[in-house]
Amino acid sequence: MAGAIFKTLPAGDFNIPSGQAAIQLEGESFLRPIGDCTISVSKSKEETEIRTNESPDREVVANDVTSTTQTISIVMRQFASVGMALAWGAPPKDFVQDAIVAPLTMDFADAVLNAWFQLEDEDGLDVTNTTVTAVTIGTEPAVLNTHYRHDAAAGLVQVIAIPEDAVVVGGKFAVSVTFTAVAVAAGSGRQIAETFTENVLRGKLVVRQNNRRGRPRKFVFAKISVGGDGEVAIIGDSNEPVSVTVTGKIERDENMPVGRERGWIIDL
């Protein structure tokens, strides 16, 4: 049976990559894990040909690469702090909330059945972890789960039925909600993503391969700039985990040693 003429490379040099990745965002001293993802790098270049006028065919006598670009694509399927940050252009930030101790009342005019009501503090910011102490619908007292529902975690109230003798004009009525809220301190494990405050996030990307086949390697890209590209599903119709793609550039980091300005790869 015919075989290769020369000695073949070992089967271990085929590559079926898997691994884990983390990014150190600009201004931070640690790497945030990205979780389940795929990462790919593409390269492009622009060239200028030099042709001679000494030949009627104007052959190419030299070829200069005038610019190169390295593009990175990260497809994420988990949304921890860094996933949210990259997907929504929002650097990680602790969510904090002042307590509302003295009951606060909000009035809503011209409400309709099944309407939602967002509870807010005196500065107009929505609050979470609320306790509703009283609700009136059309000036009549309302009963929890009979006339209204309360989502305490999100600070939302919904009218589901109108009390008997409530004042209703043209299908509309006034709603009054009295509530309190607990404080949420920094470091509680909750974050807020202030969407699209940053078009691009920069940082160092580290990938640690753990391959089914092929030598594992450590990839370090000292400075990347990435941002969301495409859609992010908020409510879906599939049982598959949501994925979101962020793309960007591998930039040159002049603070790195010579030869490592755009990154390096180490055999493990």
Buried (B, 14 or more C-beta within 10 A) or exposed (E): EEEEEEEEEEEEEEEEBEBBBBBBBEEEEEBBBBBEBBBEBEEEEEEEEEEEEEEEEEEEEEEEEEEEEBBBBBBBBBBBBBBBBBBBBBBBBBBEBBEBEEEBEBEBEEBEBEBEBEBBBEEEEEBBBBEBEEBBBBEBEBEEEEBBBBEBEBBBBEBBBBBEEBEBEEEBBBBBBBBBBBEBEEEEEBBBBEEEEBEEBBBBBBBBBEBEEBEBBBBBBBBBBBBBEEEBEEEEEEEEEBBBBBBBBBBEBEEBEEEEBBBBEEEE
